[in-house]
Amino acid sequence: MIVDRAPERFAGGSSRVSAQGFLNPTDPSATASYVSSLAQGSLPFPDRVTTWAEEACKNSSWLNTQGISTVELDVVEHAEFAALPGSGAIRKSRTVSGDGLWRSLLGALHQMDVDVLYNTFPKALMVGHTGRIEGVRASWKPGSDLTIRASRGVVIATGGFAASDRMLRRYAGVRGPIATAGSTFSTGGGLRLASAIGARMGVTTAVAGPYAAYRPPGCKTAVPVRFIQRGRIGDALVVDGGGRELDVWRASSGWGRQMEGTRWSSDNLREVGLGWIFPLDLWLRRQGGTDEALRRRGMDVGSAMVLPLTPTILNTQGGPVRDERGRLWSREGQVIRGLFSAGELGSIFPSLYQGSGNLADCLVSGRLAARAAFA
Ligand SMILES: Cc1cc2nc3c(=O)[nH]c(=O)nc-3n(C[C@H](O)[C@H](O)[C@H](O)COP(=O)(O)OP(=O)(O)OC[C@H]3O[C@@H](n4cnc5c(N)ncnc54)[C@H](O)[C@@H]3O)c2cc1C
């Protein structure tokens, strides 16, 4: 059974709105060297890296056994840290169908008749008298609680905490507000559940980002953007030509684009009309700045327009530490029986991040945790 706090229409978390790339490396030993170098000594269970690397090399073939076809991505660089040992084994792939990874896996789940409870918020893990995790207590709607018993174990796979300013401050040391580009349900619920029963935390500071983004009025998330860049003042990016020379959105991924309906016109005129892009003069008056630096660079400041930017992150990496079987451990150094984690919560990238690594980690850690629970 899967318990998801989101309503069904928002199902799929950040995985659903991601750019869909996952790693399918070619050689386990080289992959282990690479992942270990990326971690810079921040992963406590050495066997986790070797097991992970072996499994990651099987990502595509495992998906194929679920009836999901995959293809290697046509990118210039598969490994983003080419100087690190083992980088030559890194390969990025994606599913062939336009449905993407999450929808393809959801289809496989439906075929197996797995129940999914939406709108259901797990409040606490149930600990048996032997210390084993026996299930969760959840609230389904106000005043209506559920007890869900788990005979094999509970896998926490709630994503990270990129949508919680408070948790970003506390666990990742982020100062100031930062908008997420991912699921608005990534508010750290899983981290809180694990922490409440004394699970050991790993390094929690790593995040994917920050990137330059725009957060439309009324939207909860920001959409990463790329521009023809003409000049910068403070936290705004300035472009010439009545706003018309801005590039279009960089990608079709992101919660804003797919779940909040954020759209961008190809000539930027709609956005000028909405007042998202506005004259530099106005911006300088609001900020109390001057255009001197831009004039010195030879910019035509008279016609310059501004789109105020915000920093955004895609996701967080930190969380409770899991071992090579996906099991969580207590702060005192004991395995917490019946409790596992998977996905970006406590990912295998606590330091440097390799693009397409998170979805690879979801595939690998999900398989490892399920296998251990059913062993
Ligand atoms: C724009 C964008 C592009 C990206 N592109 C890529 C990419 O190409 N490749 C890559 O590897 N990574 C990418 N990432 C990162 C990647 O998408 C995430 O790291 C990954 O999807 C996390 O998967 P997850 O299963 O751990 O969490 P999620 O996919 O977020 O799923 C978590 C689920 O748990 C539910 N949930 C949350 N809290 C609770 C709670 N307390 N109780 C119950 N349920 C809860 C959520 O509703 C959701 O259904 C991207 C991220 C973004 C935002």
Ligand as a Chemical Component Dictionary entry (heavy atoms), coordinates in Angstrom:
data_LIG
# 
_chem_comp.id                   LIG 
_chem_comp.type                 NON-POLYMER 
_chem_comp.pdbx_formal_charge   0 
_chem_comp.three_letter_code    LIG 
# 
loop_
_chem_comp_atom.comp_id 
_chem_comp_atom.atom_id 
_chem_comp_atom.alt_atom_id 
_chem_comp_atom.type_symbol 
_chem_comp_atom.charge 
_chem_comp_atom.model_Cartn_x 
_chem_comp_atom.model_Cartn_y 
_chem_comp_atom.model_Cartn_z 
_chem_comp_atom.pdbx_ordinal 
LIG C1  C1  C 0 12.215 20.772 -12.237 1  
LIG C2  C2  C 0 12.928 19.546 -11.735 2  
LIG C3  C3  C 0 13.662 18.767 -12.627 3  
LIG C4  C4  C 0 14.346 17.648 -12.155 4  
LIG N1  N1  N 0 14.967 16.829 -13.061 5  
LIG C5  C5  C 0 15.577 15.702 -12.634 6  
LIG C6  C6  C 0 16.140 14.774 -13.565 7  
LIG O1  O1  O 0 16.045 14.926 -14.779 8  
LIG N2  N2  N 0 16.790 13.676 -13.072 9  
LIG C7  C7  C 0 16.888 13.431 -11.729 10 
LIG O2  O2  O 0 17.499 12.433 -11.338 11 
LIG N3  N3  N 0 16.327 14.268 -10.829 12 
LIG C8  C8  C 0 15.653 15.368 -11.246 13 
LIG N4  N4  N 0 15.052 16.191 -10.331 14 
LIG C9  C9  C 0 15.049 15.783 -8.921  15 
LIG C10 C10 C 0 14.071 14.615 -8.745  16 
LIG O3  O3  O 0 12.889 14.910 -9.452  17 
LIG C11 C11 C 0 13.737 14.348 -7.277  18 
LIG O4  O4  O 0 14.895 14.278 -6.503  19 
LIG C12 C12 C 0 12.981 13.015 -7.172  20 
LIG O5  O5  O 0 11.866 13.044 -8.022  21 
LIG C13 C13 C 0 12.547 12.722 -5.758  22 
LIG O6  O6  O 0 11.785 11.558 -5.772  23 
LIG P1  P1  P 0 11.127 11.065 -4.429  24 
LIG O7  O7  O 0 10.347 9.831  -4.770  25 
LIG O8  O8  O 0 12.143 10.969 -3.352  26 
LIG O9  O9  O 0 10.120 12.250 -4.028  27 
LIG P2  P2  P 0 8.847  12.759 -4.843  28 
LIG O10 O10 O 0 8.898  12.387 -6.271  29 
LIG O11 O11 O 0 8.671  14.202 -4.514  30 
LIG O12 O12 O 0 7.659  11.918 -4.215  31 
LIG C14 C14 C 0 7.326  12.059 -2.857  32 
LIG C15 C15 C 0 5.887  11.633 -2.667  33 
LIG O13 O13 O 0 5.592  11.642 -1.257  34 
LIG C16 C16 C 0 4.436  12.447 -1.017  35 
LIG N5  N5  N 0 4.619  13.035 0.314   36 
LIG C17 C17 C 0 5.345  14.108 0.661   37 
LIG N6  N6  N 0 5.306  14.284 2.000   38 
LIG C18 C18 C 0 4.549  13.286 2.491   39 
LIG C19 C19 C 0 4.145  12.918 3.814   40 
LIG N7  N7  N 0 4.517  13.612 4.899   41 
LIG N8  N8  N 0 3.366  11.833 3.951   42 
LIG C20 C20 C 0 2.944  11.115 2.852   43 
LIG N9  N9  N 0 3.291  11.410 1.601   44 
LIG C21 C21 C 0 4.098  12.479 1.425   45 
LIG C22 C22 C 0 4.394  13.442 -2.149  46 
LIG O14 O14 O 0 3.080  13.931 -2.363  47 
LIG C23 C23 C 0 4.900  12.607 -3.316  48 
LIG O15 O15 O 0 3.871  11.853 -3.914  49 
LIG C24 C24 C 0 14.327 17.307 -10.767 50 
LIG C25 C25 C 0 13.581 18.081 -9.866  51 
LIG C26 C26 C 0 12.860 19.185 -10.353 52 
LIG C27 C27 C 0 12.018 19.963 -9.372  53 
# 
loop_
_chem_comp_bond.comp_id 
_chem_comp_bond.atom_id_1 
_chem_comp_bond.atom_id_2 
_chem_comp_bond.value_order 
_chem_comp_bond.pdbx_ordinal 
LIG C1  C2  SING 1  
LIG C2  C3  SING 2  
LIG C2  C26 DOUB 3  
LIG C3  C4  DOUB 4  
LIG C4  N1  SING 5  
LIG C4  C24 SING 6  
LIG N1  C5  DOUB 7  
LIG C5  C6  SING 8  
LIG C5  C8  SING 9  
LIG C6  O1  DOUB 10 
LIG C6  N2  SING 11 
LIG N2  C7  SING 12 
LIG C7  O2  DOUB 13 
LIG C7  N3  SING 14 
LIG N3  C8  DOUB 15 
LIG C8  N4  SING 16 
LIG N4  C9  SING 17 
LIG N4  C24 SING 18 
LIG C9  C10 SING 19 
LIG C10 O3  SING 20 
LIG C10 C11 SING 21 
LIG C11 O4  SING 22 
LIG C11 C12 SING 23 
LIG C12 O5  SING 24 
LIG C12 C13 SING 25 
LIG C13 O6  SING 26 
LIG O6  P1  SING 27 
LIG P1  O7  DOUB 28 
LIG P1  O8  SING 29 
LIG P1  O9  SING 30 
LIG O9  P2  SING 31 
LIG P2  O10 DOUB 32 
LIG P2  O11 SING 33 
LIG P2  O12 SING 34 
LIG O12 C14 SING 35 
LIG C14 C15 SING 36 
LIG C15 O13 SING 37 
LIG C15 C23 SING 38 
LIG O13 C16 SING 39 
LIG C16 N5  SING 40 
LIG C16 C22 SING 41 
LIG N5  C17 SING 42 
LIG N5  C21 SING 43 
LIG C17 N6  DOUB 44 
LIG N6  C18 SING 45 
LIG C18 C19 SING 46 
LIG C18 C21 DOUB 47 
LIG C19 N7  SING 48 
LIG C19 N8  DOUB 49 
LIG N8  C20 SING 50 
LIG C20 N9  DOUB 51 
LIG N9  C21 SING 52 
LIG C22 O14 SING 53 
LIG C22 C23 SING 54 
LIG C23 O15 SING 55 
LIG C24 C25 DOUB 56 
LIG C25 C26 SING 57 
LIG C26 C27 SING 58 
# 
